[in-house]
Amino acid sequence: MSLEDRAAQLEYVLDHFTNPRNYGEMPDADVHVQGGHEGCGDIVRIYLKITDGHIEGISFTGEGCTISQAAASMVTEMVSGMSLEAVMNLDYRTLEEELGEELVKTRPRCATLGLDTVKAAIKEYQALRMASDGG
């Protein structure tokens, strides 16, 4: 990666950290889940509104390092409108494209926290639906 590309990537990450997208609690969320690494102080809370098996609305709150919070912001933009199945099939390679391979490899727990928490929220939503459907 060229120096210019690396600088642009870092600027993109910093922009998501200082101007997070979809930030804030969602009072009418169908589900919300907190994920994080208490030991290092990275916390992300994901709020989902789901309609017909797709993410209709998503927001997050949290605190922690630049990478964990910027990645959470990026993930909310990335998965909005996607089917739950498609989101569950995403992995760290998707984040490498957004954050840059170097950041994901040097700080994998921070980089994947947002996506992991979205997936946990989807699993929670599915479990709640099964329980309410009696099965």
N, C-alpha and C positions, 0 to 999 in steps of 0.2 A: 504494500500500500504506500502510495506516495505521501510525502509530508503534507501536501495540500489536501489530499483525501482524508488523511488522519485528522487534520485540523478541522475540516468540515464535519467529520463524524463526531468529534468532541463537541463542537459548537451545537450540533443537533441534540446531543445528549444533554448538554447544559441548558438548552432552550426548554426541553421537556421538564427538567428539574425546576427551573425558575418560573416557568409558565405551564404548570401541569394541566393536561387536558382532562376533562371529565372528573375534576376534583370536587369532592363534597359528598356528604351523606345523601342517600336517596330514601326518603321516608316511606315511599310506597313500593320499595323493593320486594320482590318475591322471596329473595334470600340474600343474606349477607354473611360473610365468613371472614374471620381474621386469620392471617397467616404471618409467620415471621420467625425471626431468630432472636429470641430474647437476649441471648448472650452478647450479641453485637448491636442490638438496639434497632434492627430493621423490622418494621411492622407495616403490613399492608392490610387494609380492610376493603374487601370487594363487595359491591352492591349490584345485584342483577335484577332486571325486569325481563321476564321471558314470555314470549308469545309464540305459539305454534312451533315449539322446538327451536326457536331462534332467539338470540340476544337482542331484545328490542331496546333496552337501556342498560348502561353500565356506568358506574362511577367508582371512585376509590378515595380513601383517606389513608394517611399513614405518616410515618416518620422514619428517618433513617438516612443512610448514605445517599449520595447523588445517584449512584447506579441503581439502587433498589427503587427509588422513587421515580426516576426518569423511565426506567423499564416498565413500571406499573402504568405510567401515563401512556407510553407507547402501546402497551398491550390493550388498554381500553379502546384506543383508536383502531387497532388491528382487528379485534374480535367483534366490534359492534356490527350487528346485522348478520353475523355468521350463525350457522346451525350449531347446536350443542355438539353434535358428532364431529363436525369439522374442527371445533375448538379443542376437543379432547384428543384429536390427532396431531395437534401442533406440538413441537418439541423445541429443544434449545437451538436447533439449527435455524428456526424461524427468527429467534432472537439475535443470532449472529448476524443475520442480514440487516436487522434494525439497529442494533447496538454496536456491531463490529465484533469480529471474531476475537480480537485481543481482549476486549473488556469481558466478554462472556467466559473466556478461558481463564483469565486471571481472577475473576470474581463471580464464579458460577452461581453460588447461593444467592447473592444479591441480584444478579441478572435475571434469574429464573423465578424469583419470589412472586412477582405479579402474575405470571402465567400459572405457576403452581397454585396460587390462591384462587384464580378464576376457575381452574379445574376442580379444586376442592369445593367451591361454591356450586358448581354444576352437579357434582356428586351429591351434595347436601340437598339441592333442589330435587333431584331425582329420587332420593331417599324419602323426602317429605311427601312427594307426589305418590310414591308407592304406599306409604303409610296411610295417606288420606284416601287412597283408592281401595284400602283393605287388603293389600297384597304385598 
